[in-house]
Amino acid sequence: MQPRVSRLPFTAELYFHSKLRNVSVRHLDSQTFEGLAEDMTSAITVAAILERAGELTMLHACGVADSSGAVVALVARSGTGKTTASMNLARTLGYVSDETVAIRADGTVMAYPKPLSVKQATLGGAKLQVGPDKLGLQVSPDKLHIRAIALLDRVVGGEYQLPVVEPVPLVEAVLALIPDTSSQAAVVQPLQSLCRLIDSVGGVFRVSYSEAADLADSLEPLFGAETVKPAEVITTWSPALLELEAEPVHKAGGEKTEPIPAGWLQRTEVADAVAIGGDLLVLTDSEVIRLSGIGPIIWRSARRPVSMQTLAGHIEAEHGLPEGYETLLNAAVDGLADRGLILRG
């Protein structure tokens, strides 16, 4: 294969041997070497994520490990402090990643100690790709396992705040983690597998802080074998798709496998769903939708085509029917239809 001709001064050809596409090629070019290095790091990361899609739960997180191989994953979006946290914590703890913490179903972790993307002093310049050895970061143990997951929440502006570690209710934890995962929808039972992972580490925590240099002491308890949480945030969950759904249901795009009687409704196909307390979390191809109130009853009742009268009976059995319930029921059904979860006949 002939290299692509570029008018930019810095170029690279990346060749990936992939189980998905045999050999893939990426052509990169940039006005600066720093820009080329940043693009190359990003391209390699994306390729690695795509290669393991469906096999691993991949959190957008800074990962650090203690000497036993216990890993704490600090989940945060790009530009919100993962790299700075990595640079501070991994001077005494093992450096696992500043980008992606990849977790197998058995809880073991695959290290991804990529170069750290460090902002330049010049505003608008490409990030520098700096090796962990040059930053004095410690090498993590060979065998790693996930011990804790925390949402990294840097407080910018206002009064200086020492780190505060607090538990996060399960519904909020799942809603926060799903947007900060890569290819989770490709995992078998994506919401259920995430809930099982959260169970295995004793829940999710939020770490609010002002300066990354203060994090080490506050995170130390998360490496412990047991982390105690207040009883009010311990919430159980259960799968809402109790069977493999061998019988066809309607696709979210509107493709019908069987007609819905006029005035009736039926739910569309989804990737996964879990019940947490009185809430139902439903994962579609593009988002997690939280249903509460009468929403879960409507969704559960509409596995097969169902009439509005039957729906009202199910709601009455669980909640009772207030005066003017027809308006409330129609509004709830309209909301589910607008989100692509319900089709009308």
C-alpha positions in Angstrom: 0.0 0.0 0.0 1.4 3.4 -1.0 1.6 6.0 1.7 -0.8 9.0 1.3 0.8 12.2 0.1 0.3 15.1 2.5 1.2 18.8 2.3 1.5 19.0 6.1 5.0 18.6 7.5 4.4 15.8 10.0 2.8 12.5 8.9 2.3 9.0 10.1 0.8 5.7 8.8 -0.7 3.5 11.5 -1.3 -0.2 10.7 -3.6 -2.2 13.0 -3.9 -6.0 12.9 -7.5 -6.4 13.9 -9.7 -9.5 14.4 -12.5 -7.3 13.1 -11.0 -6.0 9.9 -7.8 -8.0 9.5 -5.5 -5.0 8.7 -6.6 -1.4 9.2 -4.7 1.7 8.1 -4.9 5.2 9.5 -3.3 8.1 7.7 -2.4 11.0 10.1 -0.9 14.4 9.4 -0.5 17.6 11.3 1.1 21.0 11.2 3.1 20.2 14.4 4.8 17.2 15.9 2.8 17.6 19.1 -0.4 17.6 17.1 0.6 14.4 15.3 1.5 12.7 18.5 -1.8 13.6 20.1 -3.7 12.3 17.1 -1.7 9.1 17.1 -2.4 8.5 20.8 -6.1 9.1 20.2 -6.2 6.8 17.2 -4.5 4.0 19.0 -6.8 4.3 22.0 -9.9 4.2 19.8 -8.6 1.2 17.9 -7.9 -0.6 21.2 -11.4 0.2 22.5 -13.1 -1.0 19.3 -11.1 -4.2 19.3 -12.4 -5.2 22.8 -15.9 -3.9 22.4 -18.4 -6.3 23.9 -15.7 -8.2 25.9 -14.8 -5.6 28.6 -16.5 -2.9 30.6 -14.4 0.1 29.7 -14.7 3.1 32.0 -13.4 6.6 31.0 -11.3 6.8 34.1 -8.0 7.4 35.8 -6.9 4.1 37.3 -4.3 3.5 40.1 -3.4 0.4 41.9 -1.9 -0.5 45.3 0.9 -3.1 45.8 -1.7 -5.9 46.0 -3.1 -5.0 42.5 -6.3 -3.5 43.9 -7.5 -0.8 41.4 -9.5 2.3 42.1 -11.1 3.7 39.0 -11.8 7.5 39.1 -14.4 8.1 36.4 -14.5 11.5 34.7 -15.0 13.0 31.3 -12.2 14.4 29.2 -10.8 17.7 30.5 -12.2 17.3 34.0 -9.1 16.1 35.9 -8.3 12.5 35.1 -4.7 13.1 33.9 -3.9 15.5 36.7 -5.2 13.0 39.2 -3.1 10.3 37.5 0.1 12.3 37.7 -0.4 13.0 41.4 -1.7 9.6 42.6 0.6 7.4 40.5 3.8 8.9 42.0 3.1 6.6 45.0 0.5 4.2 43.5 0.8 2.0 40.4 -0.2 3.8 37.1 -3.0 1.8 35.4 -4.3 4.4 32.9 -5.3 8.0 32.6 -7.9 7.2 29.9 -9.6 3.8 30.1 -9.9 1.3 32.9 -10.8 -2.0 31.2 -12.6 -4.6 33.4 -13.3 -8.2 32.6 -16.4 -10.0 33.8 -14.5 -11.6 36.6 -13.3 -8.2 37.9 -9.7 -8.5 36.6 -8.3 -5.3 35.0 -6.3 -4.8 31.9 -3.7 -2.1 32.4 -3.5 0.6 29.7 -0.5 2.8 30.7 -0.6 5.0 27.7 1.4 8.3 27.5 -0.3 11.0 29.5 -1.9 13.9 27.5 -0.6 17.0 29.3 -1.8 20.5 28.4 0.9 22.9 27.1 1.3 26.3 28.6 0.5 27.8 25.2 -3.3 28.2 25.0 -4.8 26.2 22.1 -1.7 24.1 21.5 -1.9 20.3 21.2 -1.5 18.3 24.3 2.0 16.9 25.0 2.2 13.1 25.1 4.5 12.3 28.0 5.5 8.8 29.0 4.7 7.8 32.6 8.4 7.0 33.3 9.3 10.6 32.5 6.7 11.8 35.0 8.1 9.5 37.7 4.9 7.4 37.8 5.0 3.9 39.4 4.5 0.7 37.4 1.4 -1.2 38.5 1.5 -4.9 39.5 1.0 -7.5 36.7 -2.2 -8.9 38.2 -4.9 -6.3 38.7 -8.5 -6.4 40.0 -11.1 -3.7 40.5 -11.6 -2.7 44.1 -13.5 0.6 43.9 -15.2 2.9 41.4 -15.6 6.6 42.1 -17.0 9.6 40.2 -14.3 12.3 40.1 -15.9 15.7 40.7 -13.5 18.6 40.7 -14.9 21.8 42.3 -13.7 24.8 40.3 -14.1 28.2 41.8 -15.7 29.1 45.1 -14.2 28.1 48.4 -11.3 25.7 48.6 -12.5 22.2 49.4 -10.6 19.2 50.8 -11.7 15.9 49.2 -15.0 14.5 50.3 -15.9 10.9 49.6 -19.5 10.0 49.7 -21.6 7.0 48.4 -23.9 7.5 45.3 -27.3 5.9 45.1 -27.4 3.0 42.5 -29.8 4.7 40.1 -27.6 7.9 40.0 -24.5 5.7 39.7 -25.7 3.8 36.7 -26.9 7.0 35.0 -23.6 8.7 35.6 -21.4 5.7 34.5 -23.1 4.7 31.2 -22.2 8.0 29.4 -18.6 7.4 30.6 -18.2 3.9 29.2 -17.0 2.8 25.8 -19.1 0.3 23.9 -21.0 -0.9 27.0 -24.1 -1.5 24.8 -22.1 -4.2 23.0 -21.6 -6.1 26.3 -24.1 -9.0 27.0 -26.8 -7.6 29.3 -25.1 -4.2 29.4 -27.1 -2.7 32.3 -27.2 -5.9 34.3 -23.4 -6.4 33.9 -22.8 -2.9 35.1 -25.0 -3.4 38.1 -23.2 -6.7 38.9 -19.8 -4.8 38.6 -21.1 -2.1 41.0 -22.3 -4.8 43.4 -18.9 -6.4 43.4 -17.1 -3.3 44.5 -19.6 -2.3 47.1 -21.2 0.6 45.3 -20.0 3.8 43.6 -18.6 6.8 45.4 -18.3 10.5 44.5 -15.0 12.3 45.2 -15.5 16.0 45.4 -12.2 18.0 45.6 -10.4 21.2 44.7 -6.8 20.0 44.2 -5.6 16.7 42.9 -2.6 16.9 45.3 -5.1 16.3 48.2 -6.6 13.1 46.8 -4.2 10.4 48.0 -5.1 10.3 51.7 -8.8 10.6 51.0 -8.8 7.7 48.6 -6.9 5.3 50.9 -10.1 3.8 52.4 -11.3 2.8 49.0 -8.5 0.3 48.7 -9.7 -1.5 51.8 -11.2 -4.9 51.6 -14.6 -3.6 52.8 -16.1 -0.2 52.4 -19.0 0.7 54.7 -21.9 2.7 53.2 -24.8 4.2 55.0 -27.9 1.9 54.8 -30.0 4.5 52.9 -27.9 4.2 49.7 -27.8 0.4 49.6 -30.3 -0.3 46.9 -31.0 -3.7 45.3 -31.7 -4.2 41.6 -33.3 -6.8 39.4 -33.4 -7.5 35.7 -36.5 -6.2 34.0 -36.0 -8.4 30.9 -36.7 -11.7 32.5 -36.4 -13.8 29.4 -34.3 -13.6 26.2 -37.3 -12.1 24.4 -37.4 -14.8 21.8 -40.8 -13.6 20.7 -40.5 -10.6 18.4 -41.2 -7.1 19.6 -41.4 -3.9 17.7 -38.2 -2.2 16.7 -37.5 1.4 17.9 -37.4 2.6 14.3 -41.0 1.6 13.7 -40.4 -1.7 11.8 -43.4 -3.9 12.8 -43.2 -7.6 13.1 -47.0 -7.9 13.7 -49.8 -5.3 13.7 -50.8 -3.5 16.9 -54.6 -3.2 17.2 -55.9 0.3 16.7 -55.8 2.3 20.0 -53.5 -0.2 21.7 -49.8 0.1 22.3 -46.7 -2.0 22.6 -43.1 -1.4 23.7 -40.2 -1.4 21.4 -37.1 -3.5 21.5 -34.4 -2.3 23.9 -30.8 -3.4 24.7 -31.4 -4.0 28.4 -33.5 -2.9 31.4 -33.1 -3.1 35.2 -35.5 -2.2 38.0 -34.0 -0.3 41.0 -36.4 0.5 43.7 -39.4 2.2 42.2 -37.4 3.2 39.1 -36.8 1.4 35.8 -33.7 2.1 33.7 -34.0 1.2 30.1 -31.1 1.2 27.7 -31.9 1.9 24.0 -29.3 2.0 21.2 -28.5 5.6 22.1 -29.3 6.3 25.7 -30.4 5.2 29.2 -33.9 6.4 30.0 -35.1 6.5 33.6 -38.8 5.7 34.1 -40.5 6.4 37.4 -44.1 6.9 38.7 -46.4 5.0 36.3 -43.8 4.7 33.6 -42.5 1.3 34.7 -46.0 -0.1 34.9 -46.8 1.0 31.4 -43.5 -0.4 30.1 -43.9 -3.8 31.8 -47.5 -4.1 30.8 -46.8 -3.4 27.1 -44.6 -6.5 26.5 -47.4 -7.6 24.1 -50.0 -5.3 22.6 -52.1 -3.8 25.4 -55.2 -1.5 25.5 -55.4 1.7 27.5 -58.2 0.2 29.6 -55.9 -2.7 30.6 -53.1 -0.3 31.4 -55.4 1.7 33.6 -56.3 -1.5 35.5 -52.7 -2.4 36.1 -52.0 1.1 37.4 -55.1 1.0 39.6 -53.9 -2.3 41.1 -50.5 -0.7 42.1 -51.2 3.0 42.7 -54.9 3.6 42.5 -56.5 5.9 40.0 -56.8 9.6 40.8 -59.5 11.8 39.3 -58.7 12.7 35.7 -56.2 9.8 35.4 -57.0 9.6 31.6 -55.1 12.8 31.0 -52.1 11.6 33.2 -52.0 8.2 31.4 -52.2 9.8 28.0 -49.4 12.2 28.9 -47.2 9.3 30.2 -47.8 7.2 27.1 -47.0 10.2 24.9 -43.7 10.7 26.8 -42.7 7.1 26.3 -43.7 7.3 22.6 -41.6 10.4 22.1 -38.6 8.6 23.6 -39.1 5.7 21.2 -40.1 3.2 23.9 -43.7 2.7 22.9 -45.5 2.4 19.6 -49.2 3.1 19.1 -51.6 1.0 16.9 
